[in-house]
Amino acid sequence: MLKDINLTLEPGATLGLIGINGSGKSTLLKVISRCMYQTAGRCEIHGRVGALLEVRGGINPTLSGRENI
C-alpha cells in the first residue's frame, strides 16, 4: 500500500526507485505509467511517461544500466 507520496518531476527528468521488497516500487511505477489505477488519492500526469517494469530477466551483468536498456 502506498501512502503519503508526493512527487514532482520536470520534463525530461529520470526517476529510479530503490527500496526493500514490498515497499511499493512496482506499484508506484504501474500507477505512474497508467498500467494500474489507484483506489484512493490522485495521480496527475501531464505529457508522456515511459516505465521499465519487471526488468529482472534479460539483464546482461557485463553491460551498464544504460546499455541494458
CHARMM internal coordinates of N, CA and C (Angstrom, degrees):
IC EDIT
DIST 1 N 1 CA 1.4450
DIST 1 CA 1 C 1.5340
ANGL 1 N 1 CA 1 C 107.84
DIST 1 C 2 N 1.3079
ANGL 1 CA 1 C 2 N 115.66
DIHE 1 N 1 CA 1 C 2 N 132.22
DIST 2 N 2 CA 1.4660
ANGL 1 C 2 N 2 CA 121.19
DIHE 1 CA 1 C 2 N 2 CA 177.55
DIST 2 CA 2 C 1.5217
ANGL 2 N 2 CA 2 C 109.03
DIHE 1 C 2 N 2 CA 2 C -94.96
DIST 2 C 3 N 1.3149
ANGL 2 CA 2 C 3 N 116.54
DIHE 2 N 2 CA 2 C 3 N 135.21
DIST 3 N 3 CA 1.4637
ANGL 2 C 3 N 3 CA 121.06
DIHE 2 CA 2 C 3 N 3 CA 178.66
DIST 3 CA 3 C 1.5179
ANGL 3 N 3 CA 3 C 109.44
DIHE 2 C 3 N 3 CA 3 C -139.13
DIST 3 C 4 N 1.3130
ANGL 3 CA 3 C 4 N 115.23
DIHE 3 N 3 CA 3 C 4 N 143.70
DIST 4 N 4 CA 1.4661
ANGL 3 C 4 N 4 CA 122.68
DIHE 3 CA 3 C 4 N 4 CA 172.28
DIST 4 CA 4 C 1.5357
ANGL 4 N 4 CA 4 C 113.50
DIHE 3 C 4 N 4 CA 4 C 52.48
DIST 4 C 5 N 1.3235
ANGL 4 CA 4 C 5 N 115.87
DIHE 4 N 4 CA 4 C 5 N 50.49
DIST 5 N 5 CA 1.4650
ANGL 4 C 5 N 5 CA 121.15
DIHE 4 CA 4 C 5 N 5 CA 177.67
DIST 5 CA 5 C 1.5229
ANGL 5 N 5 CA 5 C 108.12
DIHE 4 C 5 N 5 CA 5 C -102.22
DIST 5 C 6 N 1.3097
ANGL 5 CA 5 C 6 N 117.52
DIHE 5 N 5 CA 5 C 6 N 124.07
DIST 6 N 6 CA 1.4556
ANGL 5 C 6 N 6 CA 123.72
DIHE 5 CA 5 C 6 N 6 CA 173.50
DIST 6 CA 6 C 1.5145
ANGL 6 N 6 CA 6 C 106.85
DIHE 5 C 6 N 6 CA 6 C -126.26
DIST 6 C 7 N 1.3254
ANGL 6 CA 6 C 7 N 116.46
DIHE 6 N 6 CA 6 C 7 N 125.53
DIST 7 N 7 CA 1.4524
ANGL 6 C 7 N 7 CA 120.12
DIHE 6 CA 6 C 7 N 7 CA -173.89
DIST 7 CA 7 C 1.5179
ANGL 7 N 7 CA 7 C 109.35
DIHE 6 C 7 N 7 CA 7 C -146.34
DIST 7 C 8 N 1.3245
ANGL 7 CA 7 C 8 N 116.73
DIHE 7 N 7 CA 7 C 8 N 128.51
DIST 8 N 8 CA 1.4566
ANGL 7 C 8 N 8 CA 122.29
DIHE 7 CA 7 C 8 N 8 CA 175.47
DIST 8 CA 8 C 1.5176
ANGL 8 N 8 CA 8 C 107.79
DIHE 7 C 8 N 8 CA 8 C -131.43
DIST 8 C 9 N 1.3242
ANGL 8 CA 8 C 9 N 115.97
DIHE 8 N 8 CA 8 C 9 N 126.58
DIST 9 N 9 CA 1.4617
ANGL 8 C 9 N 9 CA 121.37
DIHE 8 CA 8 C 9 N 9 CA 179.19
DIST 9 CA 9 C 1.5162
ANGL 9 N 9 CA 9 C 109.69
DIHE 8 C 9 N 9 CA 9 C -123.06
DIST 9 C 10 N 1.3084
ANGL 9 CA 9 C 10 N 116.11
DIHE 9 N 9 CA 9 C 10 N 143.57
DIST 10 N 10 CA 1.4587
ANGL 9 C 10 N 10 CA 121.70
DIHE 9 CA 9 C 10 N 10 CA 176.27
DIST 10 CA 10 C 1.5260
ANGL 10 N 10 CA 10 C 109.42
DIHE 9 C 10 N 10 CA 10 C -81.06
DIST 10 C 11 N 1.3322
ANGL 10 CA 10 C 11 N 118.31
DIHE 10 N 10 CA 10 C 11 N 155.56
DIST 11 N 11 CA 1.4708
ANGL 10 C 11 N 11 CA 120.91
DIHE 10 CA 10 C 11 N 11 CA 177.51
DIST 11 CA 11 C 1.5283
ANGL 11 N 11 CA 11 C 110.70
DIHE 10 C 11 N 11 CA 11 C -55.45
DIST 11 C 12 N 1.3236
ANGL 11 CA 11 C 12 N 115.87
DIHE 11 N 11 CA 11 C 12 N 135.36
DIST 12 N 12 CA 1.4566
ANGL 11 C 12 N 12 CA 121.64
DIHE 11 CA 11 C 12 N 12 CA -179.86
DIST 12 CA 12 C 1.5091
ANGL 12 N 12 CA 12 C 114.82
DIHE 11 C 12 N 12 CA 12 C 84.62
DIST 12 C 13 N 1.3330
ANGL 12 CA 12 C 13 N 117.57
DIHE 12 N 12 CA 12 C 13 N -1.36
DIST 13 N 13 CA 1.4653
ANGL 12 C 13 N 13 CA 121.28
DIHE 12 CA 12 C 13 N 13 CA -178.38
DIST 13 CA 13 C 1.5248
ANGL 13 N 13 CA 13 C 110.63
DIHE 12 C 13 N 13 CA 13 C -73.88
DIST 13 C 14 N 1.3148
ANGL 13 CA 13 C 14 N 115.78
DIHE 13 N 13 CA 13 C 14 N 156.59
DIST 14 N 14 CA 1.4558
ANGL 13 C 14 N 14 CA 122.90
DIHE 13 CA 13 C 14 N 14 CA 177.35
DIST 14 CA 14 C 1.5186
ANGL 14 N 14 CA 14 C 108.20
DIHE 13 C 14 N 14 CA 14 C -117.63
DIST 14 C 15 N 1.3274
ANGL 14 CA 14 C 15 N 116.38
DIHE 14 N 14 CA 14 C 15 N 138.98
DIST 15 N 15 CA 1.4563
ANGL 14 C 15 N 15 CA 121.94
DIHE 14 CA 14 C 15 N 15 CA -178.97
DIST 15 CA 15 C 1.5167
ANGL 15 N 15 CA 15 C 109.22
DIHE 14 C 15 N 15 CA 15 C -125.79
DIST 15 C 16 N 1.3018
ANGL 15 CA 15 C 16 N 116.96
DIHE 15 N 15 CA 15 C 16 N 131.86
DIST 16 N 16 CA 1.4563
ANGL 15 C 16 N 16 CA 122.57
DIHE 15 CA 15 C 16 N 16 CA 173.15
DIST 16 CA 16 C 1.5141
ANGL 16 N 16 CA 16 C 108.61
DIHE 15 C 16 N 16 CA 16 C -120.83
DIST 16 C 17 N 1.3222
ANGL 16 CA 16 C 17 N 117.09
DIHE 16 N 16 CA 16 C 17 N 137.76
DIST 17 N 17 CA 1.4630
ANGL 16 C 17 N 17 CA 121.43
DIHE 16 CA 16 C 17 N 17 CA -179.82
DIST 17 CA 17 C 1.5203
ANGL 17 N 17 CA 17 C 109.47
DIHE 16 C 17 N 17 CA 17 C -112.06
DIST 17 C 18 N 1.3063
ANGL 17 CA 17 C 18 N 115.64
DIHE 17 N 17 CA 17 C 18 N 128.66
DIST 18 N 18 CA 1.4621
ANGL 17 C 18 N 18 CA 121.91
DIHE 17 CA 17 C 18 N 18 CA 179.16
DIST 18 CA 18 C 1.5185
ANGL 18 N 18 CA 18 C 107.70
DIHE 17 C 18 N 18 CA 18 C -128.11
DIST 18 C 19 N 1.3150
ANGL 18 CA 18 C 19 N 116.56
DIHE 18 N 18 CA 18 C 19 N 135.19
DIST 19 N 19 CA 1.4606
ANGL 18 C 19 N 19 CA 119.98
DIHE 18 CA 18 C 19 N 19 CA 178.06
DIST 19 CA 19 C 1.5132
ANGL 19 N 19 CA 19 C 110.72
DIHE 18 C 19 N 19 CA 19 C -178.56
DIST 19 C 20 N 1.3101
ANGL 19 CA 19 C 20 N 115.73
DIHE 19 N 19 CA 19 C 20 N 173.26
DIST 20 N 20 CA 1.4621
ANGL 19 C 20 N 20 CA 121.31
DIHE 19 CA 19 C 20 N 20 CA -179.91
DIST 20 CA 20 C 1.5251
ANGL 20 N 20 CA 20 C 109.81
DIHE 19 C 20 N 20 CA 20 C -73.17
DIST 20 C 21 N 1.3244
ANGL 20 CA 20 C 21 N 115.91
DIHE 20 N 20 CA 20 C 21 N 163.66
DIST 21 N 21 CA 1.4616
ANGL 20 C 21 N 21 CA 120.77
DIHE 20 CA 20 C 21 N 21 CA 177.46
DIST 21 CA 21 C 1.5252
ANGL 21 N 21 CA 21 C 109.79
DIHE 20 C 21 N 21 CA 21 C -58.33
DIST 21 C 22 N 1.3214
ANGL 21 CA 21 C 22 N 115.82
DIHE 21 N 21 CA 21 C 22 N 135.92
DIST 22 N 22 CA 1.4541
ANGL 21 C 22 N 22 CA 120.87
DIHE 21 CA 21 C 22 N 22 CA 177.94
DIST 22 CA 22 C 1.5108
ANGL 22 N 22 CA 22 C 114.58
DIHE 21 C 22 N 22 CA 22 C 84.38
DIST 22 C 23 N 1.3227
ANGL 22 CA 22 C 23 N 118.05
DIHE 22 N 22 CA 22 C 23 N 7.23
DIST 23 N 23 CA 1.4658
ANGL 22 C 23 N 23 CA 119.94
DIHE 22 CA 22 C 23 N 23 CA -177.70
DIST 23 CA 23 C 1.5237
ANGL 23 N 23 CA 23 C 113.26
DIHE 22 C 23 N 23 CA 23 C -84.13
DIST 23 C 24 N 1.3397
ANGL 23 CA 23 C 24 N 118.11
DIHE 23 N 23 CA 23 C 24 N -8.99
DIST 24 N 24 CA 1.4648
ANGL 23 C 24 N 24 CA 120.43
DIHE 23 CA 23 C 24 N 24 CA 175.54
DIST 24 CA 24 C 1.5146
ANGL 24 N 24 CA 24 C 115.25
DIHE 23 C 24 N 24 CA 24 C 102.91
DIST 24 C 25 N 1.3196
ANGL 24 CA 24 C 25 N 118.14
DIHE 24 N 24 CA 24 C 25 N 13.72
DIST 25 N 25 CA 1.4702
ANGL 24 C 25 N 25 CA 121.24
DIHE 24 CA 24 C 25 N 25 CA -178.71
DIST 25 CA 25 C 1.5216
ANGL 25 N 25 CA 25 C 111.34
DIHE 24 C 25 N 25 CA 25 C -60.28
DIST 25 C 26 N 1.3224
ANGL 25 CA 25 C 26 N 117.07
DIHE 25 N 25 CA 25 C 26 N -53.52
DIST 26 N 26 CA 1.4683
ANGL 25 C 26 N 26 CA 120.89
DIHE 25 CA 25 C 26 N 26 CA -178.63
DIST 26 CA 26 C 1.5214
ANGL 26 N 26 CA 26 C 110.85
DIHE 25 C 26 N 26 CA 26 C -65.47
DIST 26 C 27 N 1.3117
ANGL 26 CA 26 C 27 N 117.36
DIHE 26 N 26 CA 26 C 27 N -38.27
DIST 27 N 27 CA 1.4617
ANGL 26 C 27 N 27 CA 120.86
DIHE 26 CA 26 C 27 N 27 CA 178.73
DIST 27 CA 27 C 1.5196
ANGL 27 N 27 CA 27 C 110.64
DIHE 26 C 27 N 27 CA 27 C -61.34
DIST 27 C 28 N 1.3259
ANGL 27 CA 27 C 28 N 117.48
DIHE 27 N 27 CA 27 C 28 N -45.81
DIST 28 N 28 CA 1.4573
ANGL 27 C 28 N 28 CA 121.07
DIHE 27 CA 27 C 28 N 28 CA 178.81
DIST 28 CA 28 C 1.5217
ANGL 28 N 28 CA 28 C 111.08
DIHE 27 C 28 N 28 CA 28 C -61.97
DIST 28 C 29 N 1.3318
ANGL 28 CA 28 C 29 N 118.01
DIHE 28 N 28 CA 28 C 29 N -44.78
DIST 29 N 29 CA 1.4618
ANGL 28 C 29 N 29 CA 120.61
DIHE 28 CA 28 C 29 N 29 CA 178.38
DIST 29 CA 29 C 1.5207
ANGL 29 N 29 CA 29 C 111.92
DIHE 28 C 29 N 29 CA 29 C -62.58
DIST 29 C 30 N 1.3335
ANGL 29 CA 29 C 30 N 116.90
DIHE 29 N 29 CA 29 C 30 N -38.56
DIST 30 N 30 CA 1.4626
ANGL 29 C 30 N 30 CA 120.30
DIHE 29 CA 29 C 30 N 30 CA 178.89
DIST 30 CA 30 C 1.5237
ANGL 30 N 30 CA 30 C 111.14
DIHE 29 C 30 N 30 CA 30 C -66.30
DIST 30 C 31 N 1.3186
ANGL 30 CA 30 C 31 N 118.10
DIHE 30 N 30 CA 30 C 31 N -38.26
DIST 31 N 31 CA 1.4674
ANGL 30 C 31 N 31 CA 121.26
DIHE 30 CA 30 C 31 N 31 CA 177.64
DIST 31 CA 31 C 1.5277
ANGL 31 N 31 CA 31 C 109.94
DIHE 30 C 31 N 31 CA 31 C -67.92
DIST 31 C 32 N 1.3313
ANGL 31 CA 31 C 32 N 117.29
DIHE 31 N 31 CA 31 C 32 N -45.51
DIST 32 N 32 CA 1.4571
ANGL 31 C 32 N 32 CA 121.10
DIHE 31 CA 31 C 32 N 32 CA -179.41
DIST 32 CA 32 C 1.5284
ANGL 32 N 32 CA 32 C 111.12
DIHE 31 C 32 N 32 CA 32 C -62.63
DIST 32 C 33 N 1.3389
ANGL 32 CA 32 C 33 N 117.22
DIHE 32 N 32 CA 32 C 33 N -39.52
DIST 33 N 33 CA 1.4625
ANGL 32 C 33 N 33 CA 120.87
DIHE 32 CA 32 C 33 N 33 CA -177.79
DIST 33 CA 33 C 1.5261
ANGL 33 N 33 CA 33 C 112.77
DIHE 32 C 33 N 33 CA 33 C -86.81
DIST 33 C 34 N 1.3055
ANGL 33 CA 33 C 34 N 117.04
DIHE 33 N 33 CA 33 C 34 N 2.58
DIST 34 N 34 CA 1.4672
ANGL 33 C 34 N 34 CA 124.10
DIHE 33 CA 33 C 34 N 34 CA 177.90
DIST 34 CA 34 C 1.5274
ANGL 34 N 34 CA 34 C 113.18
DIHE 33 C 34 N 34 CA 34 C 65.06
DIST 34 C 35 N 1.3290
ANGL 34 CA 34 C 35 N 116.90
DIHE 34 N 34 CA 34 C 35 N 26.71
DIST 35 N 35 CA 1.4643
ANGL 34 C 35 N 35 CA 120.91
DIHE 34 CA 34 C 35 N 35 CA 172.59
DIST 35 CA 35 C 1.5266
ANGL 35 N 35 CA 35 C 109.40
DIHE 34 C 35 N 35 CA 35 C -82.22
DIST 35 C 36 N 1.3191
ANGL 35 CA 35 C 36 N 115.74
DIHE 35 N 35 CA 35 C 36 N -18.44
DIST 36 N 36 CA 1.4629
ANGL 35 C 36 N 36 CA 123.04
DIHE 35 CA 35 C 36 N 36 CA -177.31
DIST 36 CA 36 C 1.5283
ANGL 36 N 36 CA 36 C 107.18
DIHE 35 C 36 N 36 CA 36 C -146.42
DIST 36 C 37 N 1.3048
ANGL 36 CA 36 C 37 N 117.17
DIHE 36 N 36 CA 36 C 37 N 144.60
DIST 37 N 37 CA 1.4591
ANGL 36 C 37 N 37 CA 120.32
DIHE 36 CA 36 C 37 N 37 CA -179.97
DIST 37 CA 37 C 1.5162
ANGL 37 N 37 CA 37 C 110.23
DIHE 36 C 37 N 37 CA 37 C -110.41
DIST 37 C 38 N 1.3176
ANGL 37 CA 37 C 38 N 115.81
DIHE 37 N 37 CA 37 C 38 N 140.67
DIST 38 N 38 CA 1.4557
ANGL 37 C 38 N 38 CA 120.83
DIHE 37 CA 37 C 38 N 38 CA -178.49
DIST 38 CA 38 C 1.5253
ANGL 38 N 38 CA 38 C 110.06
DIHE 37 C 38 N 38 CA 38 C -74.20
DIST 38 C 39 N 1.3259
ANGL 38 CA 38 C 39 N 115.73
DIHE 38 N 38 CA 38 C 39 N 156.39
DIST 39 N 39 CA 1.4653
ANGL 38 C 39 N 39 CA 121.31
DIHE 38 CA 38 C 39 N 39 CA 179.38
DIST 39 CA 39 C 1.5225
ANGL 39 N 39 CA 39 C 111.58
DIHE 38 C 39 N 39 CA 39 C -96.95
DIST 39 C 40 N 1.3200
ANGL 39 CA 39 C 40 N 117.28
DIHE 39 N 39 CA 39 C 40 N -11.28
DIST 40 N 40 CA 1.4657
ANGL 39 C 40 N 40 CA 121.71
DIHE 39 CA 39 C 40 N 40 CA 177.95
DIST 40 CA 40 C 1.5172
ANGL 40 N 40 CA 40 C 108.38
DIHE 39 C 40 N 40 CA 40 C -149.04
DIST 40 C 41 N 1.2977
ANGL 40 CA 40 C 41 N 116.44
DIHE 40 N 40 CA 40 C 41 N 160.85
DIST 41 N 41 CA 1.4589
ANGL 40 C 41 N 41 CA 120.52
DIHE 40 CA 40 C 41 N 41 CA 179.13
DIST 41 CA 41 C 1.5084
ANGL 41 N 41 CA 41 C 111.58
DIHE 40 C 41 N 41 CA 41 C 77.08
DIST 41 C 42 N 1.3203
ANGL 41 CA 41 C 42 N 116.39
DIHE 41 N 41 CA 41 C 42 N -162.59
DIST 42 N 42 CA 1.4609
ANGL 41 C 42 N 42 CA 119.62
DIHE 41 CA 41 C 42 N 42 CA -179.91
DIST 42 CA 42 C 1.5147
ANGL 42 N 42 CA 42 C 110.33
DIHE 41 C 42 N 42 CA 42 C -146.02
DIST 42 C 43 N 1.3058
ANGL 42 CA 42 C 43 N 114.32
DIHE 42 N 42 CA 42 C 43 N 155.55
DIST 43 N 43 CA 1.4560
ANGL 42 C 43 N 43 CA 121.96
DIHE 42 CA 42 C 43 N 43 CA 178.03
DIST 43 CA 43 C 1.5275
ANGL 43 N 43 CA 43 C 106.20
DIHE 42 C 43 N 43 CA 43 C -135.28
DIST 43 C 44 N 1.3182
ANGL 43 CA 43 C 44 N 116.55
DIHE 43 N 43 CA 43 C 44 N 110.34
DIST 44 N 44 CA 1.4618
ANGL 43 C 44 N 44 CA 121.53
DIHE 43 CA 43 C 44 N 44 CA -179.93
DIST 44 CA 44 C 1.5135
ANGL 44 N 44 CA 44 C 109.22
DIHE 43 C 44 N 44 CA 44 C -100.88
DIST 44 C 45 N 1.3190
ANGL 44 CA 44 C 45 N 116.11
DIHE 44 N 44 CA 44 C 45 N 124.12
DIST 45 N 45 CA 1.4558
ANGL 44 C 45 N 45 CA 121.35
DIHE 44 CA 44 C 45 N 45 CA -179.79
DIST 45 CA 45 C 1.5157
ANGL 45 N 45 CA 45 C 107.87
DIHE 44 C 45 N 45 CA 45 C -126.97
DIST 45 C 46 N 1.3139
ANGL 45 CA 45 C 46 N 115.69
DIHE 45 N 45 CA 45 C 46 N 127.78
DIST 46 N 46 CA 1.4552
ANGL 45 C 46 N 46 CA 121.81
DIHE 45 CA 45 C 46 N 46 CA 177.73
DIST 46 CA 46 C 1.5246
ANGL 46 N 46 CA 46 C 107.11
DIHE 45 C 46 N 46 CA 46 C -119.20
DIST 46 C 47 N 1.3123
ANGL 46 CA 46 C 47 N 117.44
DIHE 46 N 46 CA 46 C 47 N 115.73
DIST 47 N 47 CA 1.4630
ANGL 46 C 47 N 47 CA 120.91
DIHE 46 CA 46 C 47 N 47 CA -178.51
DIST 47 CA 47 C 1.5117
ANGL 47 N 47 CA 47 C 111.61
DIHE 46 C 47 N 47 CA 47 C 102.71
DIST 47 C 48 N 1.3190
ANGL 47 CA 47 C 48 N 115.40
DIHE 47 N 47 CA 47 C 48 N -157.79
DIST 48 N 48 CA 1.4648
ANGL 47 C 48 N 48 CA 121.77
DIHE 47 CA 47 C 48 N 48 CA -176.34
DIST 48 CA 48 C 1.5231
ANGL 48 N 48 CA 48 C 110.83
DIHE 47 C 48 N 48 CA 48 C -104.21
DIST 48 C 49 N 1.3270
ANGL 48 CA 48 C 49 N 114.24
DIHE 48 N 48 CA 48 C 49 N 149.06
DIST 49 N 49 CA 1.4637
ANGL 48 C 49 N 49 CA 120.98
DIHE 48 CA 48 C 49 N 49 CA 178.77
DIST 49 CA 49 C 1.5181
ANGL 49 N 49 CA 49 C 107.85
DIHE 48 C 49 N 49 CA 49 C -132.50
DIST 49 C 50 N 1.3135
ANGL 49 CA 49 C 50 N 116.65
DIHE 49 N 49 CA 49 C 50 N 135.34
DIST 50 N 50 CA 1.4591
ANGL 49 C 50 N 50 CA 122.04
DIHE 49 CA 49 C 50 N 50 CA 173.15
DIST 50 CA 50 C 1.5112
ANGL 50 N 50 CA 50 C 108.18
DIHE 49 C 50 N 50 CA 50 C -122.59
DIST 50 C 51 N 1.3250
ANGL 50 CA 50 C 51 N 116.95
DIHE 50 N 50 CA 50 C 51 N 132.24
DIST 51 N 51 CA 1.4654
ANGL 50 C 51 N 51 CA 120.18
DIHE 50 CA 50 C 51 N 51 CA -177.67
DIST 51 CA 51 C 1.5234
ANGL 51 N 51 CA 51 C 110.09
DIHE 50 C 51 N 51 CA 51 C -131.07
DIST 51 C 52 N 1.3065
ANGL 51 CA 51 C 52 N 115.88
DIHE 51 N 51 CA 51 C 52 N 141.28
DIST 52 N 52 CA 1.4561
ANGL 51 C 52 N 52 CA 121.94
DIHE 51 CA 51 C 52 N 52 CA 172.27
DIST 52 CA 52 C 1.5185
ANGL 52 N 52 CA 52 C 107.16
DIHE 51 C 52 N 52 CA 52 C -99.67
DIST 52 C 53 N 1.3150
ANGL 52 CA 52 C 53 N 115.42
DIHE 52 N 52 CA 52 C 53 N 110.57
DIST 53 N 53 CA 1.4616
ANGL 52 C 53 N 53 CA 120.71
DIHE 52 CA 52 C 53 N 53 CA -179.76
DIST 53 CA 53 C 1.5223
ANGL 53 N 53 CA 53 C 109.58
DIHE 52 C 53 N 53 CA 53 C -110.29
DIST 53 C 54 N 1.3068
ANGL 53 CA 53 C 54 N 116.12
DIHE 53 N 53 CA 53 C 54 N 143.79
DIST 54 N 54 CA 1.4577
ANGL 53 C 54 N 54 CA 121.49
DIHE 53 CA 53 C 54 N 54 CA 175.27
DIST 54 CA 54 C 1.5194
ANGL 54 N 54 CA 54 C 111.71
DIHE 53 C 54 N 54 CA 54 C 53.98
DIST 54 C 55 N 1.3071
ANGL 54 CA 54 C 55 N 117.09
DIHE 54 N 54 CA 54 C 55 N 60.62
DIST 55 N 55 CA 1.4617
ANGL 54 C 55 N 55 CA 121.16
DIHE 54 CA 54 C 55 N 55 CA -178.17
DIST 55 CA 55 C 1.5282
ANGL 55 N 55 CA 55 C 112.18
DIHE 54 C 55 N 55 CA 55 C -94.48
DIST 55 C 56 N 1.3078
ANGL 55 CA 55 C 56 N 116.94
DIHE 55 N 55 CA 55 C 56 N 34.00
DIST 56 N 56 CA 1.4647
ANGL 55 C 56 N 56 CA 120.43
DIHE 55 CA 55 C 56 N 56 CA -178.35
DIST 56 CA 56 C 1.5163
ANGL 56 N 56 CA 56 C 111.88
DIHE 55 C 56 N 56 CA 56 C -71.44
DIST 56 C 57 N 1.3285
ANGL 56 CA 56 C 57 N 117.48
DIHE 56 N 56 CA 56 C 57 N -42.74
DIST 57 N 57 CA 1.4609
ANGL 56 C 57 N 57 CA 121.36
DIHE 56 CA 56 C 57 N 57 CA -176.42
DIST 57 CA 57 C 1.5169
ANGL 57 N 57 CA 57 C 111.75
DIHE 56 C 57 N 57 CA 57 C -90.03
DIST 57 C 58 N 1.3111
ANGL 57 CA 57 C 58 N 115.92
DIHE 57 N 57 CA 57 C 58 N 151.82
DIST 58 N 58 CA 1.4495
ANGL 57 C 58 N 58 CA 120.61
DIHE 57 CA 57 C 58 N 58 CA 175.47
DIST 58 CA 58 C 1.5110
ANGL 58 N 58 CA 58 C 115.10
DIHE 57 C 58 N 58 CA 58 C 81.20
DIST 58 C 59 N 1.3166
ANGL 58 CA 58 C 59 N 117.86
DIHE 58 N 58 CA 58 C 59 N 12.20
DIST 59 N 59 CA 1.4670
ANGL 58 C 59 N 59 CA 121.21
DIHE 58 CA 58 C 59 N 59 CA 179.42
DIST 59 CA 59 C 1.5322
ANGL 59 N 59 CA 59 C 108.67
DIHE 58 C 59 N 59 CA 59 C -88.90
DIST 59 C 60 N 1.3193
ANGL 59 CA 59 C 60 N 115.97
DIHE 59 N 59 CA 59 C 60 N 127.62
DIST 60 N 60 CA 1.4586
ANGL 59 C 60 N 60 CA 121.43
DIHE 59 CA 59 C 60 N 60 CA 176.68
DIST 60 CA 60 C 1.5290
ANGL 60 N 60 CA 60 C 107.93
DIHE 59 C 60 N 60 CA 60 C -96.51
DIST 60 C 61 N 1.3235
ANGL 60 CA 60 C 61 N 118.58
DIHE 60 N 60 CA 60 C 61 N 113.76
DIST 61 N 61 CA 1.4764
ANGL 60 C 61 N 61 CA 120.93
DIHE 60 CA 60 C 61 N 61 CA -175.31
DIST 61 CA 61 C 1.5267
ANGL 61 N 61 CA 61 C 113.99
DIHE 60 C 61 N 61 CA 61 C -65.95
DIST 61 C 62 N 1.3310
ANGL 61 CA 61 C 62 N 117.92
DIHE 61 N 61 CA 61 C 62 N -15.99
DIST 62 N 62 CA 1.4625
ANGL 61 C 62 N 62 CA 119.70
DIHE 61 CA 61 C 62 N 62 CA 179.72
DIST 62 CA 62 C 1.5221
ANGL 62 N 62 CA 62 C 112.36
DIHE 61 C 62 N 62 CA 62 C -84.83
DIST 62 C 63 N 1.3360
ANGL 62 CA 62 C 63 N 117.88
DIHE 62 N 62 CA 62 C 63 N -8.80
DIST 63 N 63 CA 1.4603
ANGL 62 C 63 N 63 CA 121.94
DIHE 62 CA 62 C 63 N 63 CA 179.27
DIST 63 CA 63 C 1.5183
ANGL 63 N 63 CA 63 C 110.76
DIHE 62 C 63 N 63 CA 63 C -102.24
DIST 63 C 64 N 1.3250
ANGL 63 CA 63 C 64 N 115.82
DIHE 63 N 63 CA 63 C 64 N 158.68
DIST 64 N 64 CA 1.4663
ANGL 63 C 64 N 64 CA 120.08
DIHE 63 CA 63 C 64 N 64 CA 176.68
DIST 64 CA 64 C 1.5310
ANGL 64 N 64 CA 64 C 108.76
DIHE 63 C 64 N 64 CA 64 C -74.79
DIST 64 C 65 N 1.3153
ANGL 64 CA 64 C 65 N 116.53
DIHE 64 N 64 CA 64 C 65 N 169.96
DIST 65 N 65 CA 1.4662
ANGL 64 C 65 N 65 CA 120.85
DIHE 64 CA 64 C 65 N 65 CA 176.84
DIST 65 CA 65 C 1.5134
ANGL 65 N 65 CA 65 C 111.59
DIHE 64 C 65 N 65 CA 65 C -58.60
DIST 65 C 66 N 1.3269
ANGL 65 CA 65 C 66 N 117.06
DIHE 65 N 65 CA 65 C 66 N -44.81
DIST 66 N 66 CA 1.4652
ANGL 65 C 66 N 66 CA 121.56
DIHE 65 CA 65 C 66 N 66 CA 179.38
DIST 66 CA 66 C 1.5257
ANGL 66 N 66 CA 66 C 111.43
DIHE 65 C 66 N 66 CA 66 C -62.24
DIST 66 C 67 N 1.3420
ANGL 66 CA 66 C 67 N 117.15
DIHE 66 N 66 CA 66 C 67 N -42.11
DIST 67 N 67 CA 1.4549
ANGL 66 C 67 N 67 CA 120.80
DIHE 66 CA 66 C 67 N 67 CA 179.82
DIST 67 CA 67 C 1.5240
ANGL 67 N 67 CA 67 C 111.85
DIHE 66 C 67 N 67 CA 67 C -66.70
DIST 67 C 68 N 1.3211
ANGL 67 CA 67 C 68 N 117.93
DIHE 67 N 67 CA 67 C 68 N -35.61
DIST 68 N 68 CA 1.4680
ANGL 67 C 68 N 68 CA 120.92
DIHE 67 CA 67 C 68 N 68 CA 177.83
DIST 68 CA 68 C 1.5216
ANGL 68 N 68 CA 68 C 110.97
DIHE 67 C 68 N 68 CA 68 C -66.86
DIST 68 C 69 N 1.3188
ANGL 68 CA 68 C 69 N 117.18
DIHE 68 N 68 CA 68 C 69 N -33.74
DIST 69 N 69 CA 1.4597
ANGL 68 C 69 N 69 CA 119.63
DIHE 68 CA 68 C 69 N 69 CA 179.52
DIST 69 CA 69 C 1.5037
ANGL 69 N 69 CA 69 C 109.48
DIHE 68 C 69 N 69 CA 69 C -67.95
END
COOR INIT
IC SEED 1 N 1 CA 1 C
IC BUILD
